[in-house]
């Protein structure tokens, strides 16, 4: 178990157990905060890590260097979280008029996230578009939100640019059709951003809803099995 930060810091260094019964929320959050402060990667070994509140990864302090979350088939089990996300990735300090810019968030290996929330289980980027996430990579993210609430979703990506994403996200109550078009506001030109292809390339049931505002983009992935190479 590596606790020095070289080559990474393990969540078990702060008391995470990963047995599915022990509350590992504080241990994982402490490890992430320490890692961001020191520019260290975080490793999560195989296991089921019970969460009772949201895990937040705010890597604004390493905005130009990025953050690496390395999972060896670990499961973040947030099914006891009654509302809000199980996992949120953000880059604080910006505003919708002047967004913060972060680069190189990396989720490496296979990471499972289980939820039962009326919100999105995983959200990357703030819904008000106050942070931009550039050159992001999701290696293999699998999200299952068991909530039957109409607004429940698997994965929401806000203002994610030039990224490589392999994600499977499901929420049984919200499966929508692929949009026929995406809108763009002539009064507010959009920065470079990923554009949705006309049809899914990999799966029989896909849902990517239209942006909630015209510029920049929100990708709301409710029932998704998709491999996207941005932009």
Residue pairs with C-beta under 8 A, 6 or more apart in sequence:
1 10
1 12
1 13
2 8
2 9
2 10
2 13
2 43
3 9
3 10
3 13
5 35
5 38
5 40
5 41
6 40
7 41
8 35
8 40
8 41
8 42
8 43
8 68
8 70
9 31
9 34
9 35
9 40
9 41
9 42
9 43
10 31
10 42
10 43
10 44
10 45
11 18
11 24
11 27
11 28
11 31
11 42
11 43
11 44
11 45
11 49
12 18
12 27
12 45
13 31
14 26
14 27
14 28
14 30
14 31
14 34
15 24
15 26
15 27
16 22
16 24
16 27
16 28
16 31
16 44
16 49
17 24
17 27
17 47
17 49
18 24
18 44
18 45
18 46
18 47
18 48
18 49
18 74
19 47
19 48
20 47
20 48
20 49
20 50
20 77
21 50
22 50
23 50
23 51
23 52
24 49
24 50
24 51
25 50
25 51
25 52
25 53
25 55
28 44
28 49
28 51
28 55
28 76
29 55
29 56
31 42
32 42
32 55
32 56
32 57
32 69
34 40
35 41
35 42
35 67
36 57
36 58
36 59
36 61
36 62
36 67
37 61
39 62
39 65
41 67
41 68
41 69
41 70
42 67
42 68
42 69
42 70
43 70
43 71
43 72
44 69
44 70
44 71
44 72
44 74
44 111
45 72
45 74
46 72
46 73
46 74
47 74
47 75
48 74
48 75
48 77
49 74
49 75
49 76
49 77
50 77
50 80
51 76
51 77
51 78
51 80
51 81
51 86
52 78
52 80
52 81
53 81
54 78
54 81
54 84
54 85
54 86
54 87
54 88
55 76
55 78
55 86
55 87
55 88
56 88
56 90
57 67
57 69
57 87
57 88
57 89
57 90
57 105
58 90
58 91
58 92
59 66
59 67
59 89
59 91
59 102
59 105
60 90
60 91
60 92
60 93
60 100
60 102
60 131
62 102
63 91
63 100
63 101
63 102
63 103
64 103
65 103
65 104
66 102
66 103
66 104
66 105
66 106
66 135
67 104
67 105
67 106
68 106
68 108
69 105
69 106
69 107
69 108
69 111
70 108
70 109
71 107
71 108
71 109
71 110
71 111
72 109
72 110
73 109
73 110
73 112
74 111
74 112
75 112
75 113
75 114
76 86
76 87
76 111
76 112
76 113
76 114
77 114
78 86
78 87
78 113
78 114
78 115
78 117
78 121
79 114
79 115
79 116
79 146
80 116
81 115
81 116
81 117
82 117
83 117
83 118
83 119
84 117
84 119
85 115
85 117
85 119
85 120
85 121
85 122
85 123
86 113
86 114
86 115
86 117
86 121
86 122
87 113
87 121
87 122
87 123
88 122
88 123
88 124
89 105
89 122
89 123
89 124
89 125
89 133
90 124
90 125
90 126
90 131
91 100
91 101
91 102
91 125
91 131
91 132
91 133
92 100
92 131
93 100
93 131
94 100
94 101
94 130
94 131
94 132
95 130
96 128
96 129
96 130
99 129
99 130
99 131
99 132
99 159
100 130
100 131
100 132
101 131
101 132
101 134
102 131
102 132
102 133
102 134
103 133
103 134
103 135
104 134
104 135
104 136
104 137
105 124
105 133
105 136
105 137
106 136
106 137
106 139
107 137
107 138
107 139
107 140
107 141
108 137
108 139
109 139
109 140
110 139
110 140
110 142
111 140
111 141
111 142
112 142
112 143
112 144
113 121
113 122
113 141
113 142
113 143
113 144
114 121
114 144
114 146
115 121
115 122
115 143
115 144
115 145
115 146
115 147
116 145
116 146
116 147
117 145
117 147
117 149
117 152
118 147
118 149
118 151
118 152
119 151
119 152
119 153
120 145
120 152
120 153
120 154
120 155
120 156
120 220
121 143
121 144
121 145
121 152
121 153
121 154
121 155
121 169
121 171
122 141
122 143
122 154
122 155
122 156
122 169
123 155
123 156
123 158
124 133
124 136
124 155
124 156
124 157
124 158
124 160
125 131
125 132
125 133
125 156
125 157
125 158
125 159
125 160
126 158
126 159
127 156
127 158
127 212
127 218
129 158
129 159
129 213
129 216
129 218
131 158
131 159
132 159
132 160
132 161
132 191
132 216
133 159
133 160
133 161
133 163
134 161
134 162
134 163
135 161
135 162
135 163
136 160
136 161
136 163
136 164
136 165
137 163
137 164
137 165
138 163
138 164
138 165
138 166
138 167
139 166
140 166
141 155
141 165
141 166
141 167
141 168
141 169
142 167
142 168
142 169
143 154
143 155
143 167
143 168
143 169
143 170
144 154
144 169
144 170
145 152
145 153
145 154
145 169
145 170
145 171
146 172
147 171
147 173
148 172
148 173
149 173
150 173
150 174
151 174
152 171
152 173
152 174
152 222
153 169
153 171
153 174
153 220
153 221
153 222
154 169
154 170
154 171
154 221
154 222
154 223
154 224
155 167
155 169
155 221
155 224
156 218
156 219
156 220
156 221
157 165
157 218
157 219
157 221
158 216
158 217
158 218
158 219
159 193
159 216
159 217
159 218
160 193
160 194
160 217
160 219
160 230
161 191
161 192
161 193
161 194
161 230
161 231
162 192
162 194
162 230
162 231
163 194
163 228
163 230
163 231
164 228
164 229
164 230
165 226
165 227
165 228
165 230
166 226
166 227
166 228
167 221
167 224
167 226
168 224
168 225
168 226
169 221
169 222
169 223
169 224
170 222
170 223
170 224
171 222
171 223
174 207
174 222
174 223
175 205
175 207
175 222
175 223
176 207
176 209
176 222
176 223
177 207
178 196
178 199
178 200
178 206
178 207
178 208
179 196
179 208
179 209
179 210
181 210
182 195
182 196
182 210
182 211
182 217
183 210
183 211
183 214
184 190
184 214
184 215
185 214
185 215
188 214
188 215
189 215
190 214
190 215
190 216
190 217
191 215
191 216
192 231
193 216
193 217
193 231
194 217
194 219
194 228
194 230
194 231
195 231
196 208
196 219
200 206
200 226
201 226
201 227
202 225
202 226
202 227
203 224
203 225
203 226
205 223
205 225
206 223
206 224
206 225
206 226
207 220
207 221
207 222
207 223
207 224
208 219
208 220
208 221
208 224
208 226
209 220
209 222
211 217
211 218
212 218
212 220
